[in-house]
Amino acid sequence: MQRKKLSAPAHLSAEDSDLFRQSVTGARPLLQDKIVPVSKASKKKARPGSNMPDNEQNLFFFSDGYEGFVTDGGSLSYVQPGDDPRLAGRLKRAEFQPQVVLDLHGLSQQQAKTELAGLLAYCQQQQFNCACVVHGKGLGILARKVPNWLIQHPNVRAFHTAPKSWGKHGALLLLLKINQPEFELRQ
């Protein structure tokens, strides 16, 4: 291997050039290895609530084969049997304000079901009793599926088509049961 003699650029002084030569004396060129570097698998960012271990348990409540709620294209309304039948009307009049909103636009059925299960678990954890689920209108697939999933979950007390300010026919307001500490139940 031939070595090229380094010449000092015109703008360096003789001192700088000598200092450079002294610092690189004895340096050898690096041998090039032919091993292609292995790239590490990228860590895909998970959506909050999507890959929680508890989510599988929450999905247990949702069956795609269950068709317990038939929509006629108008307002949707449901109250869990044994609960106050006026809850749906109160949701319709927006007497309850949602503490969290879940937007399902652009999700597949499976993704929407997973996100819905995550929302219900999150509301339980945070002690939220009202939520808004925006399913959109589109082809109406999620608009038909979401109510059927919701009536299967034991923590859903009631739901109604959301008021205009929360999405009207493209959304539902939910009223949920929350596990309250015993001392709050007595008050």
Disulfide bonds with the S-S distance in Angstrom:
none
